[in-house]
Amino acid sequence: MALYGGPLLVVNAWLVLYTWLQHTDTVPHFTDEDHNFVKGTLHAIDRPYDKLDPYGLIDFLHHKIGSTHVAHHYDSSIPHYKAQAATDAIKENFPEL
């Protein structure tokens, strides 16, 4: 149990914490009248690991899901190897976000 259960608990705790951080904090909460798909999508948060991991190892191991999270919400069928290009396009077209 320790060989399987311990790592499973650690990984699941990390994923729950990280998912919670990407969907809370400064994210506005819209009413039913104000909410639409695009507005909700563009208010998710990209959380790169650059301060925690300046060499980019964690971001590499996570396929950049932290730093390309908004693109994932915009179109979840974008493969991880195209997510950075999609993120750059979103930032270019919506610079105020």
Summary of the structure (lengths in Angstrom):
residues: 97
radius of gyration: 15.4
end to end distance: 44.9
largest distance: 49.3
contacts: 219
relative contact order: 0.11
helix: 54%
strand: 0%
